[in-house]
């Protein structure tokens, strides 16, 4: 590996772990506080979820975060988390048009949407650079057993 390959691999490892951790926190909260997510699904989507459905969604998301952190099934796992995040972005679209809004107490109310855009950009970068993600288990498996569609 060239020095540039090593820098790329290190940067993508940091990016991959950071994105997996970011998404893991949201997924873990579904398991820790499922009633809050029941309320959010009802409030934003008009959907009544059972507690077990919230736990299932959190469990699937946690599993995907672990796959991303390890760099396994890279196209599927990175893409799935990116799509989940894109879904979140589409749900909060109005905040992008007023990023400096503050409430009556002077608190910025739309700054999470700005963070959402930065995270989405990071997911796009990770997906575009997937072939340079050398420090992942998926890359190691690909090196050992050869190219596969899922690596």
Phi and psi in radians as a Rosetta constraint file:
Dihedral C 1 N 2 CA 2 C 2 CIRCULARHARMONIC -1.333 0.35
Dihedral N 2 CA 2 C 2 N 3 CIRCULARHARMONIC 2.854 0.35
Dihedral C 2 N 3 CA 3 C 3 CIRCULARHARMONIC -0.996 0.35
Dihedral N 3 CA 3 C 3 N 4 CIRCULARHARMONIC -0.641 0.35
Dihedral C 3 N 4 CA 4 C 4 CIRCULARHARMONIC -1.146 0.35
Dihedral N 4 CA 4 C 4 N 5 CIRCULARHARMONIC -0.707 0.35
Dihedral C 4 N 5 CA 5 C 5 CIRCULARHARMONIC -1.024 0.35
Dihedral N 5 CA 5 C 5 N 6 CIRCULARHARMONIC -0.733 0.35
Dihedral C 5 N 6 CA 6 C 6 CIRCULARHARMONIC -1.162 0.35
Dihedral N 6 CA 6 C 6 N 7 CIRCULARHARMONIC -0.710 0.35
Dihedral C 6 N 7 CA 7 C 7 CIRCULARHARMONIC -1.126 0.35
Dihedral N 7 CA 7 C 7 N 8 CIRCULARHARMONIC -0.763 0.35
Dihedral C 7 N 8 CA 8 C 8 CIRCULARHARMONIC -1.066 0.35
Dihedral N 8 CA 8 C 8 N 9 CIRCULARHARMONIC -0.790 0.35
Dihedral C 8 N 9 CA 9 C 9 CIRCULARHARMONIC -1.093 0.35
Dihedral N 9 CA 9 C 9 N 10 CIRCULARHARMONIC -0.735 0.35
Dihedral C 9 N 10 CA 10 C 10 CIRCULARHARMONIC -1.132 0.35
Dihedral N 10 CA 10 C 10 N 11 CIRCULARHARMONIC -0.774 0.35
Dihedral C 10 N 11 CA 11 C 11 CIRCULARHARMONIC -1.078 0.35
Dihedral N 11 CA 11 C 11 N 12 CIRCULARHARMONIC -0.741 0.35
Dihedral C 11 N 12 CA 12 C 12 CIRCULARHARMONIC -1.253 0.35
Dihedral N 12 CA 12 C 12 N 13 CIRCULARHARMONIC -0.569 0.35
Dihedral C 12 N 13 CA 13 C 13 CIRCULARHARMONIC -1.088 0.35
Dihedral N 13 CA 13 C 13 N 14 CIRCULARHARMONIC -0.818 0.35
Dihedral C 13 N 14 CA 14 C 14 CIRCULARHARMONIC -1.081 0.35
Dihedral N 14 CA 14 C 14 N 15 CIRCULARHARMONIC -0.784 0.35
Dihedral C 14 N 15 CA 15 C 15 CIRCULARHARMONIC -1.099 0.35
Dihedral N 15 CA 15 C 15 N 16 CIRCULARHARMONIC -0.795 0.35
Dihedral C 15 N 16 CA 16 C 16 CIRCULARHARMONIC -1.087 0.35
Dihedral N 16 CA 16 C 16 N 17 CIRCULARHARMONIC -0.809 0.35
Dihedral C 16 N 17 CA 17 C 17 CIRCULARHARMONIC -1.161 0.35
Dihedral N 17 CA 17 C 17 N 18 CIRCULARHARMONIC -0.677 0.35
Dihedral C 17 N 18 CA 18 C 18 CIRCULARHARMONIC -1.114 0.35
Dihedral N 18 CA 18 C 18 N 19 CIRCULARHARMONIC -0.762 0.35
Dihedral C 18 N 19 CA 19 C 19 CIRCULARHARMONIC -1.187 0.35
Dihedral N 19 CA 19 C 19 N 20 CIRCULARHARMONIC -0.702 0.35
Dihedral C 19 N 20 CA 20 C 20 CIRCULARHARMONIC -1.090 0.35
Dihedral N 20 CA 20 C 20 N 21 CIRCULARHARMONIC -0.731 0.35
Dihedral C 20 N 21 CA 21 C 21 CIRCULARHARMONIC -1.143 0.35
Dihedral N 21 CA 21 C 21 N 22 CIRCULARHARMONIC -0.780 0.35
Dihedral C 21 N 22 CA 22 C 22 CIRCULARHARMONIC -0.981 0.35
Dihedral N 22 CA 22 C 22 N 23 CIRCULARHARMONIC -0.867 0.35
Dihedral C 22 N 23 CA 23 C 23 CIRCULARHARMONIC -1.237 0.35
Dihedral N 23 CA 23 C 23 N 24 CIRCULARHARMONIC -0.586 0.35
Dihedral C 23 N 24 CA 24 C 24 CIRCULARHARMONIC -1.058 0.35
Dihedral N 24 CA 24 C 24 N 25 CIRCULARHARMONIC -0.712 0.35
Dihedral C 24 N 25 CA 25 C 25 CIRCULARHARMONIC -1.022 0.35
Dihedral N 25 CA 25 C 25 N 26 CIRCULARHARMONIC -0.752 0.35
Dihedral C 25 N 26 CA 26 C 26 CIRCULARHARMONIC -1.180 0.35
Dihedral N 26 CA 26 C 26 N 27 CIRCULARHARMONIC -0.696 0.35
Dihedral C 26 N 27 CA 27 C 27 CIRCULARHARMONIC -1.171 0.35
Dihedral N 27 CA 27 C 27 N 28 CIRCULARHARMONIC -0.752 0.35
Dihedral C 27 N 28 CA 28 C 28 CIRCULARHARMONIC -1.095 0.35
Dihedral N 28 CA 28 C 28 N 29 CIRCULARHARMONIC -0.603 0.35
Dihedral C 28 N 29 CA 29 C 29 CIRCULARHARMONIC -1.141 0.35
Dihedral N 29 CA 29 C 29 N 30 CIRCULARHARMONIC -0.459 0.35
Dihedral C 29 N 30 CA 30 C 30 CIRCULARHARMONIC -1.128 0.35
Dihedral N 30 CA 30 C 30 N 31 CIRCULARHARMONIC -0.599 0.35
Dihedral C 30 N 31 CA 31 C 31 CIRCULARHARMONIC -1.410 0.35
Dihedral N 31 CA 31 C 31 N 32 CIRCULARHARMONIC -0.628 0.35
Dihedral C 31 N 32 CA 32 C 32 CIRCULARHARMONIC -1.336 0.35
Dihedral N 32 CA 32 C 32 N 33 CIRCULARHARMONIC -0.736 0.35
Dihedral C 32 N 33 CA 33 C 33 CIRCULARHARMONIC -2.249 0.35
Dihedral N 33 CA 33 C 33 N 34 CIRCULARHARMONIC 1.190 0.35
Dihedral C 33 N 34 CA 34 C 34 CIRCULARHARMONIC -1.127 0.35
Dihedral N 34 CA 34 C 34 N 35 CIRCULARHARMONIC -0.528 0.35
Dihedral C 34 N 35 CA 35 C 35 CIRCULARHARMONIC -1.132 0.35
Dihedral N 35 CA 35 C 35 N 36 CIRCULARHARMONIC -0.599 0.35
Dihedral C 35 N 36 CA 36 C 36 CIRCULARHARMONIC -1.069 0.35
Dihedral N 36 CA 36 C 36 N 37 CIRCULARHARMONIC -0.736 0.35
Dihedral C 36 N 37 CA 37 C 37 CIRCULARHARMONIC -1.297 0.35
Dihedral N 37 CA 37 C 37 N 38 CIRCULARHARMONIC -0.490 0.35
Dihedral C 37 N 38 CA 38 C 38 CIRCULARHARMONIC -1.049 0.35
Dihedral N 38 CA 38 C 38 N 39 CIRCULARHARMONIC -0.830 0.35
Dihedral C 38 N 39 CA 39 C 39 CIRCULARHARMONIC -1.080 0.35
Dihedral N 39 CA 39 C 39 N 40 CIRCULARHARMONIC -0.790 0.35
Dihedral C 39 N 40 CA 40 C 40 CIRCULARHARMONIC -1.086 0.35
Dihedral N 40 CA 40 C 40 N 41 CIRCULARHARMONIC -0.715 0.35
Dihedral C 40 N 41 CA 41 C 41 CIRCULARHARMONIC -1.112 0.35
Dihedral N 41 CA 41 C 41 N 42 CIRCULARHARMONIC -0.699 0.35
Dihedral C 41 N 42 CA 42 C 42 CIRCULARHARMONIC -1.195 0.35
Dihedral N 42 CA 42 C 42 N 43 CIRCULARHARMONIC -0.793 0.35
Dihedral C 42 N 43 CA 43 C 43 CIRCULARHARMONIC -1.179 0.35
Dihedral N 43 CA 43 C 43 N 44 CIRCULARHARMONIC -0.842 0.35
Dihedral C 43 N 44 CA 44 C 44 CIRCULARHARMONIC -1.550 0.35
Dihedral N 44 CA 44 C 44 N 45 CIRCULARHARMONIC -0.604 0.35
Dihedral C 44 N 45 CA 45 C 45 CIRCULARHARMONIC -1.901 0.35
Dihedral N 45 CA 45 C 45 N 46 CIRCULARHARMONIC -0.229 0.35
Dihedral C 45 N 46 CA 46 C 46 CIRCULARHARMONIC 1.211 0.35
Dihedral N 46 CA 46 C 46 N 47 CIRCULARHARMONIC 0.478 0.35
Dihedral C 46 N 47 CA 47 C 47 CIRCULARHARMONIC -1.963 0.35
Dihedral N 47 CA 47 C 47 N 48 CIRCULARHARMONIC 2.302 0.35
Dihedral C 47 N 48 CA 48 C 48 CIRCULARHARMONIC -1.624 0.35
Dihedral N 48 CA 48 C 48 N 49 CIRCULARHARMONIC 1.969 0.35
Dihedral C 48 N 49 CA 49 C 49 CIRCULARHARMONIC -1.810 0.35
Dihedral N 49 CA 49 C 49 N 50 CIRCULARHARMONIC 2.482 0.35
Dihedral C 49 N 50 CA 50 C 50 CIRCULARHARMONIC -1.399 0.35
Dihedral N 50 CA 50 C 50 N 51 CIRCULARHARMONIC 2.747 0.35
Dihedral C 50 N 51 CA 51 C 51 CIRCULARHARMONIC -1.003 0.35
Dihedral N 51 CA 51 C 51 N 52 CIRCULARHARMONIC -0.729 0.35
Dihedral C 51 N 52 CA 52 C 52 CIRCULARHARMONIC -1.087 0.35
Dihedral N 52 CA 52 C 52 N 53 CIRCULARHARMONIC -0.553 0.35
Dihedral C 52 N 53 CA 53 C 53 CIRCULARHARMONIC -1.206 0.35
Dihedral N 53 CA 53 C 53 N 54 CIRCULARHARMONIC -0.651 0.35
Dihedral C 53 N 54 CA 54 C 54 CIRCULARHARMONIC -1.157 0.35
Dihedral N 54 CA 54 C 54 N 55 CIRCULARHARMONIC -0.770 0.35
Dihedral C 54 N 55 CA 55 C 55 CIRCULARHARMONIC -1.063 0.35
Dihedral N 55 CA 55 C 55 N 56 CIRCULARHARMONIC -0.723 0.35
Dihedral C 55 N 56 CA 56 C 56 CIRCULARHARMONIC -1.098 0.35
Dihedral N 56 CA 56 C 56 N 57 CIRCULARHARMONIC -0.805 0.35
Dihedral C 56 N 57 CA 57 C 57 CIRCULARHARMONIC -1.061 0.35
Dihedral N 57 CA 57 C 57 N 58 CIRCULARHARMONIC -0.781 0.35
Dihedral C 57 N 58 CA 58 C 58 CIRCULARHARMONIC -1.084 0.35
Dihedral N 58 CA 58 C 58 N 59 CIRCULARHARMONIC -0.716 0.35
Dihedral C 58 N 59 CA 59 C 59 CIRCULARHARMONIC -1.126 0.35
Dihedral N 59 CA 59 C 59 N 60 CIRCULARHARMONIC -0.743 0.35
Dihedral C 59 N 60 CA 60 C 60 CIRCULARHARMONIC -1.107 0.35
Dihedral N 60 CA 60 C 60 N 61 CIRCULARHARMONIC -0.769 0.35
Dihedral C 60 N 61 CA 61 C 61 CIRCULARHARMONIC -1.134 0.35
Dihedral N 61 CA 61 C 61 N 62 CIRCULARHARMONIC -0.708 0.35
Dihedral C 61 N 62 CA 62 C 62 CIRCULARHARMONIC -1.088 0.35
Dihedral N 62 CA 62 C 62 N 63 CIRCULARHARMONIC -0.737 0.35
Dihedral C 62 N 63 CA 63 C 63 CIRCULARHARMONIC -1.054 0.35
Dihedral N 63 CA 63 C 63 N 64 CIRCULARHARMONIC -0.759 0.35
Dihedral C 63 N 64 CA 64 C 64 CIRCULARHARMONIC -1.101 0.35
Dihedral N 64 CA 64 C 64 N 65 CIRCULARHARMONIC -0.696 0.35
Dihedral C 64 N 65 CA 65 C 65 CIRCULARHARMONIC -1.075 0.35
Dihedral N 65 CA 65 C 65 N 66 CIRCULARHARMONIC -0.710 0.35
Dihedral C 65 N 66 CA 66 C 66 CIRCULARHARMONIC -1.132 0.35
Dihedral N 66 CA 66 C 66 N 67 CIRCULARHARMONIC -0.723 0.35
Dihedral C 66 N 67 CA 67 C 67 CIRCULARHARMONIC -1.079 0.35
Dihedral N 67 CA 67 C 67 N 68 CIRCULARHARMONIC -0.727 0.35
Dihedral C 67 N 68 CA 68 C 68 CIRCULARHARMONIC -1.148 0.35
Dihedral N 68 CA 68 C 68 N 69 CIRCULARHARMONIC -0.798 0.35
Dihedral C 68 N 69 CA 69 C 69 CIRCULARHARMONIC -1.017 0.35
Dihedral N 69 CA 69 C 69 N 70 CIRCULARHARMONIC -0.671 0.35
Dihedral C 69 N 70 CA 70 C 70 CIRCULARHARMONIC -1.440 0.35
Dihedral N 70 CA 70 C 70 N 71 CIRCULARHARMONIC -0.333 0.35
Dihedral C 70 N 71 CA 71 C 71 CIRCULARHARMONIC 1.360 0.35
Dihedral N 71 CA 71 C 71 N 72 CIRCULARHARMONIC 0.623 0.35
Dihedral C 71 N 72 CA 72 C 72 CIRCULARHARMONIC -1.785 0.35
Dihedral N 72 CA 72 C 72 N 73 CIRCULARHARMONIC 2.566 0.35
Dihedral C 72 N 73 CA 73 C 73 CIRCULARHARMONIC 0.820 0.35
Dihedral N 73 CA 73 C 73 N 74 CIRCULARHARMONIC 0.898 0.35
Dihedral C 73 N 74 CA 74 C 74 CIRCULARHARMONIC -0.946 0.35
Dihedral N 74 CA 74 C 74 N 75 CIRCULARHARMONIC -0.865 0.35
Dihedral C 74 N 75 CA 75 C 75 CIRCULARHARMONIC -1.075 0.35
Dihedral N 75 CA 75 C 75 N 76 CIRCULARHARMONIC -0.776 0.35
Dihedral C 75 N 76 CA 76 C 76 CIRCULARHARMONIC -1.241 0.35
Dihedral N 76 CA 76 C 76 N 77 CIRCULARHARMONIC -0.829 0.35
Dihedral C 76 N 77 CA 77 C 77 CIRCULARHARMONIC -1.264 0.35
Dihedral N 77 CA 77 C 77 N 78 CIRCULARHARMONIC -0.767 0.35
Dihedral C 77 N 78 CA 78 C 78 CIRCULARHARMONIC -1.114 0.35
Dihedral N 78 CA 78 C 78 N 79 CIRCULARHARMONIC -0.766 0.35
Dihedral C 78 N 79 CA 79 C 79 CIRCULARHARMONIC -1.124 0.35
Dihedral N 79 CA 79 C 79 N 80 CIRCULARHARMONIC -0.682 0.35
Dihedral C 79 N 80 CA 80 C 80 CIRCULARHARMONIC -1.126 0.35
Dihedral N 80 CA 80 C 80 N 81 CIRCULARHARMONIC -0.774 0.35
Dihedral C 80 N 81 CA 81 C 81 CIRCULARHARMONIC -1.147 0.35
Dihedral N 81 CA 81 C 81 N 82 CIRCULARHARMONIC -0.660 0.35
Dihedral C 81 N 82 CA 82 C 82 CIRCULARHARMONIC -1.104 0.35
Dihedral N 82 CA 82 C 82 N 83 CIRCULARHARMONIC -0.736 0.35
Dihedral C 82 N 83 CA 83 C 83 CIRCULARHARMONIC -1.148 0.35
Dihedral N 83 CA 83 C 83 N 84 CIRCULARHARMONIC -0.677 0.35
Dihedral C 83 N 84 CA 84 C 84 CIRCULARHARMONIC -1.072 0.35
Dihedral N 84 CA 84 C 84 N 85 CIRCULARHARMONIC -0.738 0.35
Dihedral C 84 N 85 CA 85 C 85 CIRCULARHARMONIC -1.199 0.35
Dihedral N 85 CA 85 C 85 N 86 CIRCULARHARMONIC -0.679 0.35
Dihedral C 85 N 86 CA 86 C 86 CIRCULARHARMONIC -1.053 0.35
Dihedral N 86 CA 86 C 86 N 87 CIRCULARHARMONIC -0.684 0.35
Dihedral C 86 N 87 CA 87 C 87 CIRCULARHARMONIC -1.033 0.35
Dihedral N 87 CA 87 C 87 N 88 CIRCULARHARMONIC -0.755 0.35
Dihedral C 87 N 88 CA 88 C 88 CIRCULARHARMONIC -1.044 0.35
Dihedral N 88 CA 88 C 88 N 89 CIRCULARHARMONIC -0.762 0.35
Dihedral C 88 N 89 CA 89 C 89 CIRCULARHARMONIC -1.072 0.35
Dihedral N 89 CA 89 C 89 N 90 CIRCULARHARMONIC -0.747 0.35
Dihedral C 89 N 90 CA 90 C 90 CIRCULARHARMONIC -1.147 0.35
Dihedral N 90 CA 90 C 90 N 91 CIRCULARHARMONIC -0.379 0.35
Dihedral C 90 N 91 CA 91 C 91 CIRCULARHARMONIC -1.441 0.35
Dihedral N 91 CA 91 C 91 N 92 CIRCULARHARMONIC -0.312 0.35
Dihedral C 91 N 92 CA 92 C 92 CIRCULARHARMONIC -2.140 0.35
Dihedral N 92 CA 92 C 92 N 93 CIRCULARHARMONIC 0.555 0.35
Dihedral C 92 N 93 CA 93 C 93 CIRCULARHARMONIC -1.004 0.35
Dihedral N 93 CA 93 C 93 N 94 CIRCULARHARMONIC -0.678 0.35
Dihedral C 93 N 94 CA 94 C 94 CIRCULARHARMONIC -1.072 0.35
Dihedral N 94 CA 94 C 94 N 95 CIRCULARHARMONIC -0.508 0.35
Dihedral C 94 N 95 CA 95 C 95 CIRCULARHARMONIC -1.189 0.35
Dihedral N 95 CA 95 C 95 N 96 CIRCULARHARMONIC -0.391 0.35
Dihedral C 95 N 96 CA 96 C 96 CIRCULARHARMONIC -1.188 0.35
Dihedral N 96 CA 96 C 96 N 97 CIRCULARHARMONIC -0.448 0.35
Dihedral C 96 N 97 CA 97 C 97 CIRCULARHARMONIC -1.491 0.35
Dihedral N 97 CA 97 C 97 N 98 CIRCULARHARMONIC -0.150 0.35
Dihedral C 97 N 98 CA 98 C 98 CIRCULARHARMONIC -2.465 0.35
Dihedral N 98 CA 98 C 98 N 99 CIRCULARHARMONIC 1.145 0.35
Dihedral C 98 N 99 CA 99 C 99 CIRCULARHARMONIC -1.207 0.35
Dihedral N 99 CA 99 C 99 N 100 CIRCULARHARMONIC -0.270 0.35
Dihedral C 99 N 100 CA 100 C 100 CIRCULARHARMONIC -1.811 0.35
Dihedral N 100 CA 100 C 100 N 101 CIRCULARHARMONIC 0.240 0.35
Dihedral C 100 N 101 CA 101 C 101 CIRCULARHARMONIC -1.122 0.35
Dihedral N 101 CA 101 C 101 N 102 CIRCULARHARMONIC 2.471 0.35
Dihedral C 101 N 102 CA 102 C 102 CIRCULARHARMONIC -2.243 0.35
Dihedral N 102 CA 102 C 102 N 103 CIRCULARHARMONIC 2.639 0.35
Dihedral C 102 N 103 CA 103 C 103 CIRCULARHARMONIC -1.496 0.35
Dihedral N 103 CA 103 C 103 N 104 CIRCULARHARMONIC -3.040 0.35
Dihedral C 103 N 104 CA 104 C 104 CIRCULARHARMONIC -1.133 0.35
Dihedral N 104 CA 104 C 104 N 105 CIRCULARHARMONIC -0.323 0.35
Dihedral C 104 N 105 CA 105 C 105 CIRCULARHARMONIC -1.647 0.35
Dihedral N 105 CA 105 C 105 N 106 CIRCULARHARMONIC 0.057 0.35
Dihedral C 105 N 106 CA 106 C 106 CIRCULARHARMONIC 1.458 0.35
Dihedral N 106 CA 106 C 106 N 107 CIRCULARHARMONIC 0.214 0.35
Dihedral C 106 N 107 CA 107 C 107 CIRCULARHARMONIC -1.516 0.35
Dihedral N 107 CA 107 C 107 N 108 CIRCULARHARMONIC 2.294 0.35
Dihedral C 107 N 108 CA 108 C 108 CIRCULARHARMONIC -1.211 0.35
Dihedral N 108 CA 108 C 108 N 109 CIRCULARHARMONIC 2.096 0.35
Dihedral C 108 N 109 CA 109 C 109 CIRCULARHARMONIC -1.644 0.35
Dihedral N 109 CA 109 C 109 N 110 CIRCULARHARMONIC -0.264 0.35
Dihedral C 109 N 110 CA 110 C 110 CIRCULARHARMONIC -1.987 0.35
Dihedral N 110 CA 110 C 110 N 111 CIRCULARHARMONIC 0.284 0.35
Dihedral C 110 N 111 CA 111 C 111 CIRCULARHARMONIC -1.242 0.35
Dihedral N 111 CA 111 C 111 N 112 CIRCULARHARMONIC -0.456 0.35
Dihedral C 111 N 112 CA 112 C 112 CIRCULARHARMONIC -1.096 0.35
Dihedral N 112 CA 112 C 112 N 113 CIRCULARHARMONIC -0.579 0.35
Dihedral C 112 N 113 CA 113 C 113 CIRCULARHARMONIC -1.127 0.35
Dihedral N 113 CA 113 C 113 N 114 CIRCULARHARMONIC -0.645 0.35
Dihedral C 113 N 114 CA 114 C 114 CIRCULARHARMONIC -1.143 0.35
Dihedral N 114 CA 114 C 114 N 115 CIRCULARHARMONIC -0.712 0.35
Dihedral C 114 N 115 CA 115 C 115 CIRCULARHARMONIC -1.089 0.35
Dihedral N 115 CA 115 C 115 N 116 CIRCULARHARMONIC -0.720 0.35
Dihedral C 115 N 116 CA 116 C 116 CIRCULARHARMONIC -0.977 0.35
Dihedral N 116 CA 116 C 116 N 117 CIRCULARHARMONIC -0.726 0.35
Dihedral C 116 N 117 CA 117 C 117 CIRCULARHARMONIC -1.149 0.35
Dihedral N 117 CA 117 C 117 N 118 CIRCULARHARMONIC -0.699 0.35
Dihedral C 117 N 118 CA 118 C 118 CIRCULARHARMONIC -1.125 0.35
Dihedral N 118 CA 118 C 118 N 119 CIRCULARHARMONIC -0.714 0.35
Dihedral C 118 N 119 CA 119 C 119 CIRCULARHARMONIC -1.147 0.35
Dihedral N 119 CA 119 C 119 N 120 CIRCULARHARMONIC -0.705 0.35
Dihedral C 119 N 120 CA 120 C 120 CIRCULARHARMONIC -1.100 0.35
Dihedral N 120 CA 120 C 120 N 121 CIRCULARHARMONIC -0.709 0.35
Dihedral C 120 N 121 CA 121 C 121 CIRCULARHARMONIC -1.072 0.35
Dihedral N 121 CA 121 C 121 N 122 CIRCULARHARMONIC -0.678 0.35
Dihedral C 121 N 122 CA 122 C 122 CIRCULARHARMONIC -1.140 0.35
Dihedral N 122 CA 122 C 122 N 123 CIRCULARHARMONIC -0.696 0.35
Dihedral C 122 N 123 CA 123 C 123 CIRCULARHARMONIC -1.097 0.35
Dihedral N 123 CA 123 C 123 N 124 CIRCULARHARMONIC -0.748 0.35
Dihedral C 123 N 124 CA 124 C 124 CIRCULARHARMONIC -1.071 0.35
Dihedral N 124 CA 124 C 124 N 125 CIRCULARHARMONIC -0.780 0.35
Dihedral C 124 N 125 CA 125 C 125 CIRCULARHARMONIC -1.061 0.35
Dihedral N 125 CA 125 C 125 N 126 CIRCULARHARMONIC -0.769 0.35
Dihedral C 125 N 126 CA 126 C 126 CIRCULARHARMONIC -1.054 0.35
Dihedral N 126 CA 126 C 126 N 127 CIRCULARHARMONIC -0.779 0.35
Dihedral C 126 N 127 CA 127 C 127 CIRCULARHARMONIC -1.154 0.35
Dihedral N 127 CA 127 C 127 N 128 CIRCULARHARMONIC -0.692 0.35
Dihedral C 127 N 128 CA 128 C 128 CIRCULARHARMONIC -1.179 0.35
Dihedral N 128 CA 128 C 128 N 129 CIRCULARHARMONIC -0.496 0.35
Dihedral C 128 N 129 CA 129 C 129 CIRCULARHARMONIC -1.791 0.35
Dihedral N 129 CA 129 C 129 N 130 CIRCULARHARMONIC 0.289 0.35
Dihedral C 129 N 130 CA 130 C 130 CIRCULARHARMONIC -1.013 0.35
Dihedral N 130 CA 130 C 130 N 131 CIRCULARHARMONIC -0.560 0.35
Dihedral C 130 N 131 CA 131 C 131 CIRCULARHARMONIC -1.225 0.35
Dihedral N 131 CA 131 C 131 N 132 CIRCULARHARMONIC -0.292 0.35
Dihedral C 131 N 132 CA 132 C 132 CIRCULARHARMONIC -1.709 0.35
Dihedral N 132 CA 132 C 132 N 133 CIRCULARHARMONIC 0.038 0.35
Dihedral C 132 N 133 CA 133 C 133 CIRCULARHARMONIC -1.418 0.35
Dihedral N 133 CA 133 C 133 N 134 CIRCULARHARMONIC 1.235 0.35
Dihedral C 133 N 134 CA 134 C 134 CIRCULARHARMONIC -1.331 0.35
Dihedral N 134 CA 134 C 134 N 135 CIRCULARHARMONIC -0.428 0.35
Dihedral C 134 N 135 CA 135 C 135 CIRCULARHARMONIC -1.726 0.35
Dihedral N 135 CA 135 C 135 N 136 CIRCULARHARMONIC 1.036 0.35
Dihedral C 135 N 136 CA 136 C 136 CIRCULARHARMONIC -2.390 0.35
Dihedral N 136 CA 136 C 136 N 137 CIRCULARHARMONIC 2.758 0.35
Dihedral C 136 N 137 CA 137 C 137 CIRCULARHARMONIC -1.123 0.35
Dihedral N 137 CA 137 C 137 N 138 CIRCULARHARMONIC -0.601 0.35
Dihedral C 137 N 138 CA 138 C 138 CIRCULARHARMONIC -1.065 0.35
Dihedral N 138 CA 138 C 138 N 139 CIRCULARHARMONIC -0.720 0.35
Dihedral C 138 N 139 CA 139 C 139 CIRCULARHARMONIC -1.169 0.35
Dihedral N 139 CA 139 C 139 N 140 CIRCULARHARMONIC -0.699 0.35
Dihedral C 139 N 140 CA 140 C 140 CIRCULARHARMONIC -1.103 0.35
Dihedral N 140 CA 140 C 140 N 141 CIRCULARHARMONIC -0.776 0.35
Dihedral C 140 N 141 CA 141 C 141 CIRCULARHARMONIC -1.099 0.35
Dihedral N 141 CA 141 C 141 N 142 CIRCULARHARMONIC -0.742 0.35
Dihedral C 141 N 142 CA 142 C 142 CIRCULARHARMONIC -1.055 0.35
Dihedral N 142 CA 142 C 142 N 143 CIRCULARHARMONIC -0.696 0.35
Dihedral C 142 N 143 CA 143 C 143 CIRCULARHARMONIC -1.172 0.35
Dihedral N 143 CA 143 C 143 N 144 CIRCULARHARMONIC -0.666 0.35
Dihedral C 143 N 144 CA 144 C 144 CIRCULARHARMONIC -1.391 0.35
Dihedral N 144 CA 144 C 144 N 145 CIRCULARHARMONIC -0.783 0.35
Dihedral C 144 N 145 CA 145 C 145 CIRCULARHARMONIC -1.891 0.35
Dihedral N 145 CA 145 C 145 N 146 CIRCULARHARMONIC -0.066 0.35
Dihedral C 145 N 146 CA 146 C 146 CIRCULARHARMONIC 1.676 0.35
Dihedral N 146 CA 146 C 146 N 147 CIRCULARHARMONIC 2.934 0.35
Dihedral C 146 N 147 CA 147 C 147 CIRCULARHARMONIC -1.058 0.35
Dihedral N 147 CA 147 C 147 N 148 CIRCULARHARMONIC 2.380 0.35
Dihedral C 147 N 148 CA 148 C 148 CIRCULARHARMONIC -2.389 0.35
Dihedral N 148 CA 148 C 148 N 149 CIRCULARHARMONIC 2.688 0.35
Dihedral C 148 N 149 CA 149 C 149 CIRCULARHARMONIC -1.091 0.35
Dihedral N 149 CA 149 C 149 N 150 CIRCULARHARMONIC -0.496 0.35
Dihedral C 149 N 150 CA 150 C 150 CIRCULARHARMONIC -1.619 0.35
Dihedral N 150 CA 150 C 150 N 151 CIRCULARHARMONIC -0.030 0.35
